[in-house]
């Protein structure tokens, strides 16, 4: 009798079984690769205490040679650093096996997005756990909720029927200010967002970076970059703030000298600057447009060029640090007042009942790490009579692109009953508002309109 052949056992990694995470424990692995930052985070939500950020590390690609983000350099940086970061994260926390993979799906640079997104889908299959593709701007909106939860003592229930006990609660306003976006968003719920104002040209962060590259002496850039872990990864906006305020902002912003427009102190300050330095020609955005002061748009196109022309026209040498600092402060004042004024306009235009519900103004995104902007926003709101509006700003480390906010947004979307099916693509242009970008969609352009307008969303069983 011939020997009986045993059927080969099917390796477990060949079989994809979607495991169902339990309410008693939940750990999310977050992946962010939308631009030049490769970031990994491991977020754990215990059943009896506040969520914990077990691991969070970010590597920024080199940008000094090209004086900005270079797509190919960023892509190669993601390919080099992503897998080692994931390996380090999981090896340091072997007792916290991920229950969910959350990765940035868009918007962002197509190649950069694909590295993190495809890796996340592969991990989802390999580990047999669900996956969520996150809108990057949605994550910036929710960052303050993450920070509030991490710093508190209240556990986050994964049962969607339980009330959420952390702030800011919906509805609230958010100023999203970064190198790629500048918008004012009214968030009514986790899935409902209306863009009140958007930039019509370049983002405020892009303009600040350009001005910084012109204003900062090369010797200052060289000495400052040597203090960073990656000396070739330069954050020009942060360097400009440090350059203009060498003593920092102080404990409560006492080193920032700012007065709101229309006040006597501001008029005296403007007069003193004009007498000392003359007219630099750095104009208020949209000043030449008759309706510009009240228009629900942002515009920073041309401001960076005005700074360059002022330096050339007045023959300001690199050694004239005092003048360059004063010009940098004036540039930030012009740009940041333009940003804050749109939020104030939106608050003033709200119906009384709706205004009573909106108690928080969140400022998030990379530029929100600027301490001078935060100080200006507080002064401006109080001067305009909005004492009851709470200004919410995440810590600087959570303002720039990071995987912690991606993990958190995935957690909130999962809690609300959503996941993303496998096999769908990253999205280069993806708006939060279904009405913004709808015209481009009709024209056949590569834009996805609305947070839930993307394909691949799956309503899961939340029982």
Buried (B, 14 or more C-beta within 10 A) or exposed (E): EEEEEEEEEEEEEEEEEBEEBEEEBBBBBBBBBBBBBBBBBBBBBBEEEBBEBBBBBBBBBBBBEEBBBBBEBBBBBBBEBBBEBBEEBBEEBEEBEBBBBBBBBBBBBBBBBBBBBBBBBEBBBEBEBBBBBBBBBBBBBBBBBBBBBBEBEEBBBBEEEEEBEBBBBBBBBBBBBBBBBBBBBBBBEBBBBBBBBBBEBBBBBBBBBBBBBBBBBEEBBEEBBEEBEBEEBBBBBBBBBBBBBEEEBEEEBEBBEBBBBEEEEBEEBBEEBEEEBEEBEBEBBBEEEEEBEEBEBBBBBBBBEBBBBBBEEBEBEEEBBEBBBBBBBBBBBBBBBBBBBBBBBBBEEBEEEEBEEBBBBBBBBBBBBBBBBBBBBBBBBEBBEBEEBBBBBBEBEBBBBBBBBBBBBBBBBBBBEBBBEBEBBBBBBBBBBBEBBBEBBEEEEEBBBBBEBBEBBEEBEEE
